[in-house]
């Protein structure tokens, strides 16, 4: 109130907000925020391509001959060299009498791919029932004519376009990342190897062959997937039960369309049980918070935790996103082994000399909560001992990354790691 005692009315100021302008600012800010990691990712991939041309992943690496161990009534054979594996797979197809089920993520149209195509075509022509599944998107670079098979071969191409990719709807966006071969319901193969000449000699991977009753695990996985995704032109495969129960060896199958992801669960359960050591080999290692915390908790209680990954893989973005975990892992006592000069693509782990897994799933979002995957979970000391020997063999071709070395990386690398973090949901 004024000093003279008179009252003065307050006139409100009419403030008008230009919401259209505000909306434009917000939209542009969001677009810029999204563009920064995308641009950083593109730059990383471009630089890595140049580096890959100068330093290709073609160095020689140690391998071991196929080794077999019994698991109850099943013979399990570990393969660490693609050429050995492919010969065993082709021999099984050539000796097939009743059925061949072949499922793969990548099937190159090169000389190795042609050998597999010829083998299944010959099997079909001699009366064997042949069923083939391949991922359409992963094979876009392969001429469509390569996948023209004899009419006796039943072929299912997993769709190239999945509509859920645009909305990140996991039920409708996962790829078929599995690699399975089952012959006559008696011999079955699973692991990280795709089909192609590159994988025969230049990549270090791991596959497992089962001969005996446990082959049912992989047969059943193939049949369920085929019947779920077959078209009207495809026959229904008979879903037969298991006459022999083998609790020491089970298949865990991720099925995004049903939101079923047991592979992540078997890892978490096994890591939580560890009291002695955990040896993990991964092509792309981007653990989520729960797996990261479980590994750190294991290291804190005195478990020897080692993770072996390629120092440089065939996917630059995956490498950079994986490095975003290194600080916490190294500070927490987890040892990181960097494979040298070649691509290690195996998806294996062994814990306490008793529990093991071999399969197709990487420890990243795409594999554990996105793609169709399959891993065998095996509780057997003999197989664990074999896989520990393989891990030590791979360690002989790796260098250990220390925390001091990692902390001394360039500031530019640290900035790039932070800029790329928003791209993690894509991998």
Secondary structure, 3 states (H helix, E strand, C coil): CCCCCCCCCCCCCCCCCCHHHHHHHHHHHHHHHHHHHHHHHHHHHHHHHHHHHHCCCCCCCCCCCCEEEEECCEEEEEECCHHHHHHHHHHHHHCCCCEEEEEECCECCCHHHHHHHHHHHHHHHCCCEEEEEEECCCCCCCCHHHHCCCCCEEEEEECCCCHHHHCCCHHHCCCECCCEEEECCCEEEEECCCECHHHHHCEECCEEEEECCCHHHHHHHHHHHHHHHCCCCCCCCCCCCCCCCCCCEEEEEEEHHHCEEHHHHHHHHHHHHCCCEEEEEECCECCCHHHHHHHHHHHHCCCEEEEEEECCCCCHHHHHHHHCCHHHHHHCCCEEEEECCCEECCCEEEECCCEEEEECCCECHHHHHCCEEEEEEEECHHHHHHHHHHHHHHHCCEEEECHHHHHCCCHHHHHHHHHHHHHHHHC
